Amino acid sequence: MAGGSELLCRRRPTRGPLPVARRLRSRRRLLPLALQPQARRGQELLPGLPSRRRGCRRRRRAGEAQGVRLAAGPGWAWDAHGVDGRWLRRGQRQPPRVRNRHRRGMATASRVAAYKVCWASGCFGSDILAGIDTAISDGADILSLSLGGGSTPYFRDTIAIGAFAAAERGIFVSCSAGNSGPGPATLANGAPWIATVGAGTLDRDFPATARLGNGARYTGVSLYSGKGMGKKLVPAVYGGGSSNASKLCLAGTLDPARVRGKMVLCDRGVSARVEKGAVVKVAGGAGMILANTAANGEELVADSHLLPAVAVGKKEGDLIRQYVTTNPRPRGVLSFGGTVLGVRPSPVVAAFSSRGPNPVSPQVLKPDFIGPGVNILAGWSGSIGPTGLLKDGRRTQFNIMSGTSMSCPHISGVAALLKGAHPNWSPAAIKSALMTTSYVIDNTNSPLRDAAGGSDATPFAYGAGHVDPQRALAPGLIYDITADDYIAFLCSLNYTVPHIQAITKRPNVTCSRRFSDPGNLNYPSFSVVFGKKWRVVKYRRELTNVGSASSTYEVTASGPGGVAVTVKPAKLMFKHVNQKLRYSVTFASKERGRSAGTAFGWITWSNKQHKVRSPVAYTWKM
């Protein structure tokens, strides 16, 4: 692998830690651990429960499918989710067509160790914890977990428990928010000691066009690179079977007599996107248009389909449905446009990216930020085709994938860069730098948009914004948090001492110190919850100067007109580096008759060099 880096491939332990600690500690270490998966490789996955798992080495275990061979090396797995995740975190040489154009991995000089914790039958909590324990023992600095499930109290959350042990030891933990968006309160991995990562788009696209018999042209996306359909229009069909399920192109629902030689329109949902293409191909279809429904909005995800296929958004899909169902002789043809750069607008929040508010602790705003997670180019295993389907005989060194599994390793790699630049920073300091320097304006100079409906996105979708690695290197000020602060936070959730001991593994823990409100944790963002009986919320924060000595910052606050925001003091004067100063913020709701709802704002500390910005989410619960 390039850059003098070493790749350490390890299975999760079953009889204690694996002996790689000395190898990792003998040299400068930056970036171990990949725990999979939250990816969407042409598949509509249940949150945290993808159809395949992968790793580098394995042993037979109870309930595991037989006959599967995994090999140690660059292309290790029969399903390559882990390969592309590691490629994004560390990086390697790109194919010639894209070299010197866009992202080439994050931390190219890092040392990566991968731990297999998932199997074909699922990801077990004991394996996940064993993998985290081994990574801690091996001297990891960054843990990247593209894993997730549903939300649950932290004392029952395997990843939250393991991540606390890592964070307590100074290890940055990055986790996927999940792919259950765009509905509210759908995110996972929302513990405050975890960096919860959502997904956004890049300014790169793979356009394809559907031309219909009425002359209309609709643009979508596709990675199909085989023999095309030509220029001649062919008959089109929607619902090529005896039941409505045929509109979804589910396995066994298409009638070959009605589909053969035609362009088939399929609704997105229920089954994997690439599986729908395989169903159409088996039935004899000449091509496929995959049309979004309301659940996916205008989000477009490119796939390497087995036949000519184009994915289109809901608006275009509705127009195509209307044409095919109302025209007595519907016809169409597909064409493909390769790769296009400089797409506008970008980034856009992915529709699948899971959203806040935080279902476990609403006073902590989640997700924390977003990173590139749609149509991401990454290394790929040579042991399985680009669709991941067993019937796909194609092989490639690179593939395009989408999901918060792709955005998570981007953030892990950026965290590694920050750890290299600031080795004494705590995990909370690194996350603070990433959050307070994130941006919320796209390349059209407009607010970040939401692919689910095309409207402006909110902090419940993007957190503090899209990560900006360059600015994060010099944030000016940081919000730092210690393990004892997290314990005070847990106590403020009214967890019992045994519950907190289950998380912290501290037998003598007590709640002698607790916050009056969980929102008083020194977090880089604010989540204000108003109720019938409390219309005034006061939070306290502490800032640490990591910029120049003798720095002065002034505060500005923006938000809805129905909330009065008071910050005291309004000016912070730092005399030396690493000095800590405190401030308080009072939020007062002026709308007594307001019904339940949400609103958003910002609190920003600024001087000539820096803008340290924190998002504020307001929720009224009546």
Stockholm file with secondary structure:
# STOCKHOLM 1.0

chainA/1-622         MAGGSELLCRRRPTRGPLPVARRLRSRRRLLPLALQPQARRGQELLPGLPSRRRGCRRRRRAGEAQGVRLAAGPGWAWDAHGVDGRWLRRGQRQPPRVRNRHRRGMATASRVAAYKVCWASGCFGSDILAGIDTAISDGADILSLSLGGGSTPYFRDTIAIGAFAAAERGIFVSCSAGNSGPGPATLANGAPWIATVGAGTLDRDFPATARLGNGARYTGVSLYSGKGMGKKLVPAVYGGGSSNASKLCLAGTLDPARVRGKMVLCDRGVSARVEKGAVVKVAGGAGMILANTAANGEELVADSHLLPAVAVGKKEGDLIRQYVTTNPRPRGVLSFGGTVLGVRPSPVVAAFSSRGPNPVSPQVLKPDFIGPGVNILAGWSGSIGPTGLLKDGRRTQFNIMSGTSMSCPHISGVAALLKGAHPNWSPAAIKSALMTTSYVIDNTNSPLRDAAGGSDATPFAYGAGHVDPQRALAPGLIYDITADDYIAFLCSLNYTVPHIQAITKRPNVTCSRRFSDPGNLNYPSFSVVFGKKWRVVKYRRELTNVGSASSTYEVTASGPGGVAVTVKPAKLMFKHVNQKLRYSVTFASKERGRSAGTAFGWITWSNKQHKVRSPVAYTWKM
#=GR chainA/1-622 SS CGGGCCEEEEECCSSSCCSCHHHHHTSCCCCCCEECCCCBSSCCCBTTBCSCCCCSCCCCCTTCCTTCCCCSSSSCCSSTHHHHHHHHHHCCCCCTTTTTTSCCCSCTTCCEEEEECEETTEECHHHHHHHHHHHHHTTCSEEEECCCCCCCCGGGCHHHHHHHHHHHTTCEEEEECCSCTTSTTCCCCCCTTSEEEEEECCSEECEEEEEETTSCEEEEECCCCSCCCCSSCEEEEESCSSSGGGGGTCTTCCCHHHHTTSEEEEECSSSCHHHHHHHHHHTTCSEEEEECCTTTTTCCCCCCCSSSEEEECHHHHHHHHHHHHHCSSCEEEEEECCCEESCSSCCEECTTSCCCSCSSCTTSCCCCEEEECSSEEEECCTTSCTTCCTTCCCCCSEEEEBSHHHHHHHHHHHHHHHHHHCTTCCHHHHHHHHHHTCBCBCTTSSBCEETTTSSBCCHHHHTTCBCCHHHHTCCSEECCCCHHHHHHHHHHTTCCHHHHHHHHCCTTCCCSSCCSSGGGSCCSSEEEEECSSCCEEEEEEEEEECSCSSEEEEEEEECCTTEEEEEESSEEEECSTTCEEEEEEEEEECCTTCCSEEEEEEEEEECSSCEEEEEEEEEECC
#=GC SS_cons         CGGGCCEEEEECCSSSCCSCHHHHHTSCCCCCCEECCCCBSSCCCBTTBCSCCCCSCCCCCTTCCTTCCCCSSSSCCSSTHHHHHHHHHHCCCCCTTTTTTSCCCSCTTCCEEEEECEETTEECHHHHHHHHHHHHHTTCSEEEECCCCCCCCGGGCHHHHHHHHHHHTTCEEEEECCSCTTSTTCCCCCCTTSEEEEEECCSEECEEEEEETTSCEEEEECCCCSCCCCSSCEEEEESCSSSGGGGGTCTTCCCHHHHTTSEEEEECSSSCHHHHHHHHHHTTCSEEEEECCTTTTTCCCCCCCSSSEEEECHHHHHHHHHHHHHCSSCEEEEEECCCEESCSSCCEECTTSCCCSCSSCTTSCCCCEEEECSSEEEECCTTSCTTCCTTCCCCCSEEEEBSHHHHHHHHHHHHHHHHHHCTTCCHHHHHHHHHHTCBCBCTTSSBCEETTTSSBCCHHHHTTCBCCHHHHTCCSEECCCCHHHHHHHHHHTTCCHHHHHHHHCCTTCCCSSCCSSGGGSCCSSEEEEECSSCCEEEEEEEEEECSCSSEEEEEEEECCTTEEEEEESSEEEECSTTCEEEEEEEEEECCTTCCSEEEEEEEEEECSSCEEEEEEEEEECC
//
